[in-house]
Amino acid sequence: MDHIIGQTPDAAAAAGMIIDGDQATFMKDVVEASRTMPVLVDFWATWCGPCKTLTPVLEKVVRAAGGRVKLVKIDIDKNKGLVQQLVQLGLPLQSVPTVAAFWQGQIADLFQGALPESEIKRFVETLLKAAGGAMPTTDLVAEAKMAMEAGQPQEAAGMFSEVLEQEEENPEAWGGLVRALLAMGEEEQAADTLAQVPARIAEHADVSGARSALALAREGRAAREKLGVFEAALAADPADHQARYDLASALNAMDRREEAADALLEIIRRQRGWNEEAARLQLLKFFEAWGFEDEATMAARRKLSALLFR
C-alpha cells in the first residue's frame, strides 16, 4: 500500500485536483487527464439551487481522495458550445447538476441531482475500483484490520479513529474501533463509542457485529470467573444445559472460539429446543461478533447445518 500508517491524505497530493474548466481546456483537463486518473466533471449553473448543495460535497469527497481523483467544474451557461457538443455525443445535460465520470478518455458513469454525501462517496469508490485504485480511507481501514490480526489493537484504534475524522459515517471504522477498544480491555470506552455511531449506520453489519461483541464480552467476563463451577457442574451432570451454555460464554470470552461453538452445538445436538432455542440463538450471536468470514464461524456453521438438516 502506498499509504503511510498514521498519515492523513497528503494535501499536496490533492493540490490542483479541483479546478474550473471550460471549452478550450476540456480535452486537456478531462479527456487527456482521464487516461491517467479518474476525472469527475460537475456540470452546474449559477441559477441552479441543487448545484449549490452538490458542489461543496463533491469537493469534500475529492479532497478526501488525496489526489486519486480529479474534479473539473463546468459552468454550462459559459460553455454552451461544449454542452451542445456533449449532448450530441449522448451526454444528458438537459438538467443540472449532472456529474459525469471520465476514465481512459471515455464516460464511465454519471448521475444527476444532488445526492447525499454517502452516495457520492460510493460513486467515487466504484469509479476508483474500476480504475484499479481505492480511497485512502479504504487503504487505512485495511491496514487497521491487519494491525488487529497482528495483535496491535492500539495501533488499529488510532487508524480507525483517523478514518472517522475524515468519514463520520464509515461503518467499518466504527465497528473496528469498538473491537479494538474491546481488545484493549476498554469496555466502557467501547460502549461510549457505540453510543456515538450515527443513526444512519447504526444497524450496519459491522456496527451490529461490534455491538454483539461488546454484549458477549460483558456476559463472558462474568462467566469466565465461574469457569471451574460450570466445568464441575457438567462433570456431575452432562445434561446440565445451562452450565454448558454458561461455559460457552466463558470460553468465548477467553477467545476459545471453537470450544465455545462446540459447547453450544452439543446442547443443540442433545436438545435442540432447549430454553426456546437459546443455544442456537447464542451461536448466531457468536457468528455476528466473530464475523461471518471468520474460520471459527464458517466451521461452526457447517456443523450447525449438519445438525439442523440431518
C-alpha positions as CSV (number, residue, x, y, z in Angstrom):
1,M,0.0,0.0,0.0
2,D,1.3,3.5,-0.8
3,H,-0.3,5.0,2.3
4,I,1.9,5.5,5.3
5,I,0.4,4.4,8.6
6,G,-0.9,7.2,10.7
7,Q,-0.6,9.8,7.9
8,T,-3.6,11.7,6.7
9,P,-4.1,12.2,2.9
10,D,-1.4,14.4,1.7
11,A,-2.8,17.9,1.0
12,A,0.0,18.4,-1.6
13,A,-1.2,15.3,-3.5
14,A,-4.7,16.8,-3.8
15,A,-3.4,20.2,-5.0
16,G,-4.8,21.0,-8.4
17,M,-7.3,18.2,-8.2
18,I,-10.3,20.7,-8.1
19,I,-10.4,23.2,-11.0
20,D,-12.7,25.2,-13.1
21,G,-12.8,24.1,-16.7
22,D,-14.1,25.5,-20.0
23,Q,-14.4,24.6,-23.6
24,A,-10.9,25.5,-24.5
25,T,-9.3,23.3,-21.8
26,F,-11.8,20.4,-21.8
27,M,-9.7,18.0,-23.8
28,K,-6.6,18.5,-21.7
29,D,-8.3,18.8,-18.3
30,V,-10.8,16.0,-18.7
31,V,-10.3,13.6,-21.7
32,E,-6.5,13.5,-21.6
33,A,-6.2,13.7,-17.8
34,S,-8.6,10.7,-17.5
35,R,-6.1,8.5,-19.2
36,T,-4.0,8.5,-16.0
37,M,-6.6,9.1,-13.3
38,P,-10.4,9.2,-13.0
39,V,-11.9,12.6,-13.6
40,L,-15.3,13.9,-12.3
41,V,-17.0,16.7,-14.3
42,D,-19.5,18.8,-12.4
43,F,-21.8,20.5,-14.9
44,W,-23.5,23.3,-13.0
45,A,-25.2,26.7,-13.3
46,T,-25.4,29.8,-11.1
47,W,-29.2,29.7,-11.1
48,C,-29.3,26.0,-10.0
49,G,-30.2,25.6,-6.4
50,P,-29.2,21.9,-6.0
51,C,-25.8,22.7,-7.6
52,K,-25.0,24.9,-4.6
53,T,-25.6,21.9,-2.4
54,L,-23.9,19.3,-4.5
55,T,-20.6,21.1,-5.5
56,P,-19.2,21.5,-1.9
57,V,-19.9,17.8,-1.2
58,L,-18.2,16.8,-4.4
59,E,-15.2,18.9,-3.4
60,K,-15.1,17.3,0.1
61,V,-15.1,13.8,-1.3
62,V,-12.5,14.6,-3.9
63,R,-10.2,16.2,-1.2
64,A,-10.7,13.0,0.8
65,A,-9.4,11.0,-2.2
66,G,-6.0,12.6,-1.6
67,G,-5.1,13.2,-5.3
68,R,-6.5,9.9,-6.6
69,V,-9.4,11.6,-8.5
70,K,-9.8,15.0,-10.2
71,L,-12.8,17.3,-10.2
72,V,-13.4,19.7,-13.1
73,K,-16.3,22.2,-12.7
74,I,-18.1,23.4,-15.9
75,D,-20.5,26.3,-15.9
76,I,-22.9,25.3,-18.6
77,D,-24.0,28.9,-19.3
78,K,-20.5,30.0,-20.1
79,N,-19.8,26.9,-22.2
80,K,-22.8,26.4,-24.3
81,G,-20.8,25.2,-27.3
82,L,-19.2,22.5,-25.3
83,V,-22.5,21.5,-23.8
84,Q,-24.1,21.2,-27.2
85,Q,-21.2,19.0,-28.5
86,L,-21.5,16.7,-25.5
87,V,-25.3,16.4,-25.8
88,Q,-24.8,15.4,-29.5
89,L,-22.5,12.7,-28.1
90,G,-25.3,11.4,-25.9
91,L,-24.5,13.1,-22.6
92,P,-27.8,14.1,-20.9
93,L,-27.2,17.7,-20.0
94,Q,-30.8,18.9,-20.3
95,S,-30.8,19.4,-16.5
96,V,-28.2,20.2,-13.9
97,P,-26.5,19.3,-11.8
98,T,-25.1,16.4,-13.8
99,V,-21.8,14.7,-12.8
100,A,-20.0,12.6,-15.4
101,A,-17.1,10.3,-14.5
102,F,-14.4,10.0,-17.2
103,W,-11.8,7.2,-17.3
104,Q,-9.5,6.3,-20.1
105,G,-10.9,9.1,-22.3
106,Q,-14.5,7.8,-22.0
107,I,-17.6,8.4,-19.9
108,A,-17.6,5.6,-17.3
109,D,-20.6,6.6,-15.3
110,L,-22.8,9.6,-14.4
111,F,-25.5,10.8,-12.1
112,Q,-27.9,13.7,-11.9
113,G,-29.3,15.7,-9.0
114,A,-27.9,16.5,-5.5
115,L,-27.1,13.1,-4.0
116,P,-26.2,12.7,-0.3
117,E,-22.5,12.5,0.6
118,S,-22.6,8.8,1.3
119,E,-23.9,8.0,-2.2
120,I,-21.3,10.4,-3.8
121,K,-18.6,8.6,-1.8
122,R,-19.9,5.2,-3.1
123,F,-19.9,6.6,-6.7
124,V,-16.3,7.7,-6.4
125,E,-15.2,4.5,-4.7
126,T,-16.8,2.5,-7.6
127,L,-15.0,4.7,-10.1
128,L,-11.7,4.2,-8.3
129,K,-12.2,0.5,-8.1
130,A,-12.8,0.3,-11.8
131,A,-9.5,2.2,-12.3
132,G,-7.7,-0.2,-10.1
133,G,-7.5,2.0,-7.0
134,A,-9.3,2.9,-3.8
135,M,-10.0,5.8,-1.5
136,P,-7.1,6.4,1.1
137,T,-9.5,5.6,3.9
138,T,-10.2,2.2,2.3
139,D,-6.5,1.5,2.4
140,L,-6.3,2.8,6.0
141,V,-9.2,0.5,7.1
142,A,-7.4,-2.5,5.6
143,E,-4.2,-1.5,7.4
144,A,-6.1,-1.2,10.7
145,K,-7.6,-4.7,10.2
146,M,-4.1,-6.1,9.6
147,A,-2.9,-4.4,12.8
148,M,-5.8,-6.1,14.7
149,E,-4.9,-9.5,13.2
150,A,-1.3,-8.9,14.3
151,G,-2.4,-8.3,17.9
152,Q,-1.8,-4.5,17.8
153,P,-5.3,-3.1,18.8
154,Q,-3.9,0.2,20.0
155,E,-2.4,1.0,16.6
156,A,-5.6,-0.2,14.9
157,A,-7.7,2.0,17.1
158,G,-5.6,5.0,16.1
159,M,-6.1,4.2,12.4
160,F,-9.8,3.6,12.7
161,S,-10.2,6.9,14.5
162,E,-8.3,8.6,11.7
163,V,-10.7,7.2,9.2
164,L,-13.6,8.5,11.2
165,E,-12.1,12.0,11.3
166,Q,-12.5,12.0,7.5
167,E,-15.6,9.9,7.1
168,E,-18.0,10.1,10.0
169,E,-20.4,7.5,8.5
170,N,-17.8,4.8,7.9
171,P,-19.4,1.6,9.5
172,E,-16.2,-0.5,9.1
173,A,-14.2,2.1,11.0
174,W,-16.8,2.4,13.8
175,G,-17.1,-1.4,14.2
176,G,-13.3,-1.8,14.0
177,L,-12.7,0.9,16.6
178,V,-15.2,-0.8,19.1
179,R,-13.5,-4.1,18.5
180,A,-10.0,-2.6,19.0
181,L,-11.1,-1.0,22.3
182,L,-12.5,-4.3,23.5
183,A,-9.2,-6.0,22.6
184,M,-7.5,-3.3,24.8
185,G,-9.9,-4.1,27.7
186,E,-11.6,-0.8,27.4
187,E,-15.3,-2.0,27.6
188,E,-16.8,1.3,28.9
189,Q,-15.0,3.3,26.2
190,A,-16.2,0.8,23.6
191,A,-19.8,1.3,24.9
192,D,-19.4,5.1,24.7
193,T,-18.1,4.8,21.2
194,L,-21.1,2.7,20.1
195,A,-23.4,5.4,21.5
196,Q,-21.8,7.9,19.1
197,V,-22.4,5.9,15.9
198,P,-24.6,8.0,13.5
199,A,-28.2,6.7,13.4
200,R,-28.0,6.2,9.6
201,I,-25.5,3.3,10.0
202,A,-26.4,2.0,13.5
203,E,-27.8,-1.2,12.1
204,H,-25.0,-1.9,9.6
205,A,-23.5,-5.4,9.9
206,D,-20.1,-4.0,11.0
207,V,-21.7,-2.0,13.8
208,S,-24.2,-4.6,14.9
209,G,-21.4,-7.2,15.0
210,A,-19.3,-4.9,17.2
211,R,-22.4,-4.4,19.4
212,S,-22.8,-8.2,19.8
213,A,-19.0,-8.4,20.6
214,L,-19.5,-5.9,23.4
215,A,-22.5,-7.7,24.8
216,L,-20.7,-11.0,24.7
217,A,-17.6,-9.5,26.3
218,R,-19.7,-8.3,29.3
219,E,-21.5,-11.6,29.5
220,G,-18.4,-13.6,29.2
221,R,-16.4,-11.6,31.8
222,A,-18.9,-12.7,34.5
223,A,-19.0,-16.3,33.2
224,R,-15.2,-16.6,33.0
225,E,-14.9,-16.0,36.7
226,K,-17.0,-19.2,37.2
227,L,-15.4,-21.4,34.6
228,G,-14.5,-24.0,37.2
229,V,-18.0,-24.1,38.5
230,F,-19.5,-24.7,35.1
231,E,-17.0,-27.5,34.4
232,A,-17.7,-29.1,37.7
233,A,-21.5,-29.0,37.1
234,L,-21.1,-30.6,33.7
235,A,-18.8,-33.3,35.1
236,A,-21.6,-34.1,37.6
237,D,-24.4,-33.9,35.0
238,P,-23.6,-33.8,31.3
239,A,-27.2,-32.9,30.6
240,D,-27.0,-29.6,32.5
241,H,-27.6,-27.4,29.5
242,Q,-27.5,-24.1,31.4
243,A,-24.0,-25.0,32.7
244,R,-22.9,-25.8,29.2
245,Y,-24.4,-22.6,27.9
246,D,-22.6,-20.5,30.5
247,L,-19.4,-22.4,29.8
248,A,-19.7,-21.4,26.1
249,S,-19.9,-17.8,27.2
250,A,-16.8,-18.1,29.3
251,L,-14.8,-19.9,26.6
252,N,-15.8,-17.2,24.1
253,A,-14.6,-14.5,26.5
254,M,-11.2,-16.4,26.6
255,D,-11.2,-16.4,22.7
256,R,-11.5,-20.1,22.7
257,R,-14.0,-19.9,19.8
258,E,-14.0,-23.4,18.5
259,E,-14.6,-24.8,22.0
260,A,-17.3,-22.2,22.7
261,A,-19.1,-23.1,19.5
262,D,-18.8,-26.8,20.2
263,A,-20.4,-26.4,23.6
264,L,-23.5,-24.7,22.1
265,L,-23.6,-27.3,19.3
266,E,-23.6,-30.1,21.9
267,I,-26.7,-28.5,23.5
268,I,-28.4,-28.4,20.1
269,R,-27.4,-32.0,19.5
270,R,-28.9,-33.1,22.8
271,Q,-32.0,-30.9,22.9
272,R,-32.5,-28.6,20.0
273,G,-35.4,-26.6,21.5
274,W,-33.9,-26.1,25.0
275,N,-34.9,-22.7,26.5
276,E,-36.5,-21.6,23.3
277,E,-33.5,-22.4,21.2
278,A,-31.2,-20.3,23.3
279,A,-28.1,-22.3,22.2
280,R,-28.8,-21.7,18.5
281,L,-29.5,-18.0,19.1
282,Q,-26.4,-17.6,21.1
283,L,-24.3,-19.3,18.4
284,L,-25.7,-16.9,15.8
285,K,-24.7,-14.0,18.1
286,F,-21.2,-15.5,18.3
287,F,-21.1,-15.6,14.4
288,E,-22.1,-11.9,14.3
289,A,-19.5,-10.9,16.8
290,W,-16.7,-13.0,15.2
291,G,-17.5,-12.0,11.7
292,F,-19.1,-14.2,9.1
293,E,-15.8,-14.8,7.3
294,D,-14.0,-15.9,10.4
295,E,-12.7,-19.5,10.3
296,A,-14.4,-20.5,13.6
297,T,-17.7,-19.1,12.3
298,M,-17.5,-21.0,9.0
299,A,-16.6,-24.3,10.7
300,A,-19.4,-23.9,13.3
301,R,-21.9,-23.0,10.6
302,R,-21.1,-26.2,8.7
303,K,-21.6,-28.2,11.9
304,L,-24.8,-26.4,12.7
305,S,-26.2,-27.1,9.2
306,A,-25.4,-30.8,9.6
307,L,-27.3,-30.9,12.9
308,L,-30.3,-28.9,11.7
309,F,-30.7,-30.7,8.4
310,R,-29.8,-34.3,9.3
